[in-house]
Amino acid sequence: MPGVTAADVRDDDVVGRYLELGLRLGRHVDGFVDAYYGPPELAARVAAGPVRASAELAADAGRLVADLDAGAAAGTGEGAIEAGRRRWIRAQVLGLRTSAQKLAGEPIGYLDEVERCYGVRPARVPDDELAAAHARLAAALPGSGPLRDRYIAWRESHAVPPDTLESAIRVLADDLRERTDRLFGLPDGEHVHWVFETGKPWSGFNYYEGGLRSRVAINVDLPVLSLTLGHLVAHEAYPGHHWHLSWMAGTPHTVRKLVRTSYFNEGWALYSELMMREQGFFTAPEHELAHLHARIFRAARIVVDTALHSGQMSIDEAERFMVEKSSINPDTAVTEVNRYCSWPTQAPSYLTGSLQIEQMRTDYLAADRGDLRSFHDTLAGSGSLPLGLARRAVLEG
């Protein structure tokens, strides 16, 4: 696949303006651009220049949205962008504008912020659904006593000894890679390098480095469980983040290679865990129990993140909710809630995105648009679109 060059992203076109906006916002927020493998000249110029005020960047984004609405880059001539890609760029620019407005101190409600940034509006998981899931969990767990205590004891009994963790991950990764290749295909030359880190707020993280290569880090500060290790490998590598990003690299659309949205990325990775279970990988009753708890945990995240940032929960209340509803220990709850405070809107992306992708699959198959493999090829090949645009790409493209 040819690499992205400076000629692909000119400073005076719609795409160039968009990429520059993202890079300039990244000067304000460390990690805002978590991976960049586009034209190095553009990144170098932004890095060497002054940091522009967030209010100015919000105004720039507003002008770009207005230009797109007025027909910029439309038509069939040189520099024209087809309608679907223009909708995609507009949605991304709207997210950048919203981020810049928040940085500038403009009041934007939490749910409005999520919808403008990601194209989806989180919905609180009803209490009765959580209660029903807890009842299923309680019926399956051994022993007696409070549900949280029983679940924590059961989890900790399945911790992987540190000295066997690396070999266990490699065995699982080889198995999942073979299954992924058989089910979906793998691009030639893809590779995952596994590393082990400490002092992180997550259990695993995929650093996609370009060139079909990922560095996947596992946080060894947290207990790694035999029952969820396969889910972790599926989520971060095969057929989760690494497969998706490697497959996405083959798209002919430059911007779709460079920009991703959490609600698609994390939705796809969580959907990958479910999909491998459907394909017969996680079949033991213990795996079903771990899968059920993972869904409860992600549902609790939606409730807490939404409530924290809409003023309906204090930090102490959020920590208690996570302990009581997702059966995690208090120290882990503190770490989780700190993450939600410092990274608003990200935590709901996992389950929200997965549920949307599951519904897209149902509708795609019901409409007889293709089989399961063609659904995955179409969805993953479209990039990391906001979910509303992903749905259009799958069902209308």
Secondary structure, DSSP 4 states (H G I P E B T S, - for coil): -PPP-GGGS-TTSHHHHHHHHHHHHHTTSTTSS----S-HHHHHHHHHSPPPPHHHHHHHHHHHHHHHHTTTT-SSSTT---HHHHHHHHHHHHHHHHHHHHHTT----HHHHHHHHHS----PPPHHHHHHHHHHHHHHS-S-S-HHHHHHHHHHTTBPPHHHHHHHHHHHHHHHHHHHHHHT---TT-EEEEEEE-S-SSSEEEEEEETTEEEEEEETTSPPBHHHHHHHHHHHTSSSHHHHHHHHTT-S-HHHHH---HHHHHHHHHHHHHHHHHTTSS-SHHHHHHHHHHHHHHHHHHHHHHHHHTTS--HHHHHHHHHHHH---HHHHHHHHHHHHHSTTTTTHHHHHHHHHHHHHHHHHHTT---HHHHHHHHHHT-S--HHHHHHHHHT-
